Amino acid sequence: MKRAAVILGVVTLGVMSVAVRAESQNNGQPAQQNPPAAGQAAPAAGATQGAAAAPAGKRPPQAKTQPEFDAYKAAAANTDAAALEKASDDFATKFPDSELRVLLYKNTMRIYQSANNAEKTEAMGRKVLSFDADDPEALVIVAEVIAERTRDSDIDKDQRYGEAISMAQKATQTVDTDINVPAGTPQDKIDAYKSLLRSNAYSILGTIEFKKENYAGAQENLQKSIDAFPSNPDSVVILRLALALDKQGKYPEALKVANRAVEMTQDNTVIGTPARHERDRLQQLTGGAAPAPPQSPPKN
């Protein structure tokens, strides 16, 4: 996904919130959590009343035993994607019922994505979804890979687009109910994380509609993507919106959006160059000069 710094702020808090939920073998009653959620101070005596309620969302994954927690920490310490994938597989084999499997595979997914390894990103995302089918981040990331890698020549193009659309639409619903938010996470980080996921989900829907030549549908979803996270717009989405408007013959409106894409980018860059070509084309159209051919939508 784009604008990953927003995700990383919440990810760090989420990973640091893993706790051990040990069960007493003598009487079956839950033992005191030991240690408390990592990175969080233990509550002071008598501080239960009046304490701030935990943010709405799923309870963060927890370990059942100290050995499970220690094995998780050792696996999570890997920073190389392949090493972390192997450590995640080994952990999942040793602790097949652990709630922490999803955290390891989700982090592996993010590292592969940062390395632009789309095949592995999708595979790790599907691993996450096999444990938690409603996880909005995994839904968005897998849908994005599908949307960007599907070509018109693919025999299963419609099936792939259908799956990506279903995932992206589901993410817009589960983003409010199925993120794991540790207690104490600042509300502004939660809001930014949700906004980014929602924005990326609509961007995926807009991209697919553009590829299907449904330019009105593309315009609607790309605008929703921008509106979902107006404080941190994505230049790719801005340019795609300009192209969708151009395809509909809405040249003055498209020029306004293309100018914004130009303002957000540098020349001679992956997005900056096509943004300037599209602006020049639209300036010619609105000024009566012979237009240049429309640009193809940029790839992420």
C-alpha positions as a printed Julia matrix, in Angstrom:
300×3 Matrix{Float64}:
   0.0     0.0     0.0
   0.96    3.57   -0.38
   1.62    6.11    2.36
   2.95    3.26    4.47
   4.24    5.47    7.29
   0.68    5.76    8.57
   0.41    1.98    8.8
   3.79    1.61   10.47
   2.79    3.84   13.36
  -0.11    1.56   14.24
   1.79   -1.61   13.34
   4.49   -0.82   15.89
   1.9    -0.34   18.6
   0.1    -3.49   17.56
   3.2    -5.69   17.62
   4.25   -4.28   20.97
   0.86   -5.08   22.48
   1.15   -8.88   22.36
   0.43  -10.39   25.74
   0.64  -13.8    27.35
  -2.67  -15.3    28.42
  -1.53  -18.23   30.57
  -4.1   -20.74   31.79
  -3.71  -22.22   35.27
  -3.38  -25.97   34.92
  -4.62  -26.53   38.48
  -8.04  -24.93   38.47
  -8.63  -23.81   34.89
  -8.91  -20.15   35.92
  -7.1   -17.53   33.87
  -3.78  -16.63   35.4
  -2.54  -13.08   35.74
  -1.11  -11.89   32.44
   2.66  -12.22   32.6
   4.13  -10.13   31.16
   1.51   -7.43   30.54
   1.1    -6.21   27.01
   4.59   -5.37   25.87
   5.29   -1.69   25.85
   2.42   -0.97   28.25
   2.78   -0.23   31.93
   0.89   -2.35   34.44
  -2.19   -0.54   35.82
  -1.85    1.03   39.2
  -3.76   -0.5    42.12
  -7.33    0.74   42.25
  -7.06    2.29   38.82
  -9.69    0.13   37.12
 -12.55    2.53   37.71
 -12.49    5.61   35.54
  -9.79    4.18   33.27
 -10.06    4.97   29.59
 -11.88    2.29   27.65
  -9.96    0.37   25.02
 -10.61    1.54   21.46
 -13.34   -0.28   19.57
 -12.09   -3.19   17.51
 -10.83   -6.72   17.89
  -8.81   -7.74   20.91
  -5.12   -7.91   19.95
  -3.83  -11.46   19.44
  -2.4   -13.03   22.58
  -0.13  -15.92   23.48
  -1.44  -18.64   25.77
   1.9   -19.57   27.3
   5.29  -18.03   27.94
   7.1   -20.47   25.58
   4.7   -19.48   22.8
   5.36  -15.81   23.49
   9.15  -16.34   23.54
   9.0   -18.26   20.24
   6.93  -15.47   18.71
   9.45  -12.82   19.77
  12.32  -14.84   18.3
  10.49  -15.29   15.0
   9.38  -11.65   14.83
  12.98  -10.47   15.25
  13.75  -11.49   11.66
  13.89   -8.52    9.3
  14.64  -10.4     6.07
  11.43  -11.42    4.3
  12.5   -14.97    3.41
  13.87  -15.58    6.89
  10.73  -14.22    8.49
   8.56  -16.36    6.22
  10.45  -19.49    7.26
  10.32  -18.48   10.92
   6.59  -17.88   10.59
   6.08  -21.3     9.02
   8.14  -22.95   11.77
   6.18  -21.09   14.44
   2.85  -22.05   12.87
   3.93  -25.7    12.8
   5.0   -25.64   16.45
   1.98  -23.63   17.64
  -0.8   -24.53   15.15
  -3.52  -22.86   17.23
  -1.63  -19.7    18.13
  -3.34  -16.35   17.66
   0.08  -14.85   16.94
   0.47  -16.59   13.58
  -1.51  -13.8    11.93
   0.91  -11.13   13.22
   3.96  -12.93   11.86
   2.48  -13.51    8.42
   1.11   -9.98    8.28
   4.56   -8.54    8.95
   6.04  -10.9     6.33
   3.42   -9.61    3.88
   4.44   -6.01    4.56
   8.16   -6.71    4.1
   7.59   -8.49    0.8
   5.41   -5.6    -0.31
   8.17   -3.11    0.54
  10.5    -5.22   -1.59
   7.99   -5.09   -4.5
   7.62   -8.87   -4.49
   4.0    -9.02   -5.58
   3.75  -12.82   -5.76
   4.99  -13.32   -2.21
   2.99  -10.34   -0.94
  -0.21  -11.93   -2.22
   0.76  -15.36   -0.84
   1.43  -13.96    2.65
  -1.74  -11.88    2.5
  -3.74  -14.99    1.71
  -2.08  -16.7     4.68
  -3.32  -13.89    6.91
  -6.81  -14.18    5.47
  -6.8   -17.94    6.11
  -6.55  -17.09    9.82
  -8.69  -13.95    9.77
 -10.9   -13.56    6.69
 -12.04  -10.1     7.79
  -8.64   -8.47    8.28
  -8.99   -5.19    6.34
  -5.29   -4.62    5.74
  -4.75   -8.07    4.23
  -7.93   -7.71    2.19
  -6.72   -4.4     0.75
  -3.19   -5.58    0.03
  -4.23   -8.8    -1.7
  -6.91   -6.96   -3.69
  -4.38   -4.34   -4.75
  -1.92   -6.97   -6.01
  -4.69   -8.67   -7.98
  -5.92   -5.4    -9.47
  -2.48   -4.23  -10.53
  -1.29   -7.58  -11.94
  -4.39   -8.53  -13.92
  -4.14   -7.9   -17.66
  -6.76   -7.72  -20.4
  -5.23  -10.82  -21.98
  -5.72  -12.95  -18.85
  -8.26  -15.73  -19.42
  -9.45  -15.44  -15.82
  -9.53  -11.63  -15.9
 -13.19  -11.33  -14.85
 -12.76  -13.83  -12.03
  -9.69  -12.05  -10.7
 -11.35   -8.64  -10.88
 -14.41  -10.06   -9.14
 -12.33  -11.4    -6.28
 -10.44   -8.11   -5.89
 -13.68   -6.12   -5.89
 -15.19   -8.38   -3.23
 -12.09   -8.03   -1.05
 -11.92   -4.25   -1.4
 -15.62   -3.82   -0.7
 -15.35   -6.08    2.35
 -12.41   -4.04    3.64
 -14.51   -0.85    3.58
 -16.88   -2.61    5.99
 -14.46   -4.45    8.28
 -12.12   -1.48    8.71
 -14.42   -0.18   11.45
 -14.84   -3.5    13.25
 -11.9    -5.81   12.59
  -8.66   -3.98   13.18
  -6.64   -5.09   16.2
  -6.17   -1.92   18.21
  -4.15   -2.18   21.43
  -5.35   -0.24   24.44
  -3.65    3.13   24.64
  -3.33    3.66   20.89
  -3.85    7.39   20.21
  -7.14    8.03   18.47
  -5.49   10.08   15.73
  -3.35    7.07   14.75
  -6.4     4.82   14.7
  -8.32    7.31   12.54
  -5.4     7.73   10.12
  -4.94    3.97    9.81
  -8.63    3.45    9.05
  -8.66    6.34    6.6
  -5.67    4.96    4.73
  -7.17    1.48    4.43
 -10.51    2.87    3.28
  -8.8     5.18    0.79
  -6.76    2.33   -0.67
  -9.84    0.1    -0.92
 -11.67    2.71   -3.0
  -8.53    3.27   -5.09
  -8.54   -0.44   -5.98
 -12.21   -0.28   -6.97
 -11.51    2.79   -9.1
  -8.52    1.16  -10.77
 -10.53   -1.92  -11.71
 -13.41    0.15  -13.09
 -10.9     2.14  -15.17
  -9.4    -1.05  -16.58
 -12.92   -2.26  -17.4
 -13.48    1.07  -19.21
 -16.25    2.04  -16.81
 -14.9     5.56  -16.48
 -17.88    6.96  -14.58
 -17.51    4.18  -11.99
 -13.78    4.82  -11.86
 -14.37    8.52  -11.26
 -16.79    7.81   -8.42
 -14.47    5.41   -6.59
 -11.29    7.4    -7.14
 -13.0    10.49   -5.74
 -14.1     8.42   -2.72
 -10.48    7.37   -2.28
  -9.36   11.0    -2.17
 -12.2    12.02    0.14
 -11.45    9.16    2.54
  -8.0    10.54    3.34
  -7.92   14.18    2.2
  -4.97   15.11    4.41
  -2.66   12.7     2.59
  -3.8    12.21   -1.03
  -2.08    9.76   -3.36
  -0.69   11.25   -6.56
  -1.44    8.02   -8.46
  -5.11    8.29   -7.52
  -5.17   11.97   -8.48
  -3.73   11.22  -11.92
  -6.07    8.3   -12.49
  -9.0    10.54  -11.64
  -7.81   13.06  -14.22
  -7.59   10.29  -16.82
 -11.06    8.98  -15.95
 -12.5    12.47  -16.4
 -10.58   12.88  -19.66
 -12.03    9.62  -21.0
 -15.52   11.02  -20.35
 -14.77   14.23  -22.2
 -14.85   16.32  -19.0
 -11.78   18.24  -20.08
 -11.89   21.39  -17.89
 -12.54   19.3   -14.78
  -9.85   16.83  -15.8
  -7.35   19.66  -16.33
  -7.97   20.94  -12.82
  -7.23   17.5   -11.38
  -4.2    16.97  -13.65
  -2.75   20.27  -12.45
  -3.06   18.98   -8.92
  -1.18   15.81   -9.87
   1.57   17.95  -11.38
   1.81   20.04   -8.23
   2.21   16.9    -6.12
   5.02   15.35   -8.21
   8.44   16.04   -9.66
   9.2    15.92  -13.36
  10.98   12.87  -14.76
   9.41   10.56  -12.2
   7.1     7.58  -12.62
   4.01    9.67  -11.86
   5.34   13.16  -12.56
   6.06   12.55  -16.24
   2.63   11.14  -17.24
   0.96   13.79  -15.07
   2.65   16.53  -17.1
   1.81   14.82  -20.37
  -1.84   14.61  -19.35
  -1.88   18.26  -18.26
  -0.36   19.34  -21.58
  -2.89   17.27  -23.51
  -5.8    18.79  -21.58
  -4.42   22.3   -22.01
  -4.37   21.73  -25.76
  -7.93   20.4   -25.68
  -9.34   23.25  -23.65
  -7.33   25.79  -25.67
  -8.41   24.42  -29.04
  -5.06   22.99  -30.12
  -4.67   19.47  -31.49
  -4.53   17.13  -28.51
  -1.91   14.52  -27.76
  -3.18   10.96  -27.22
  -4.43   10.21  -23.69
  -2.0     8.57  -21.29
  -2.38    5.05  -19.97
  -3.18    4.76  -16.27
   0.03    4.56  -14.22
   1.08    1.43  -12.37
   1.83    1.49   -8.68
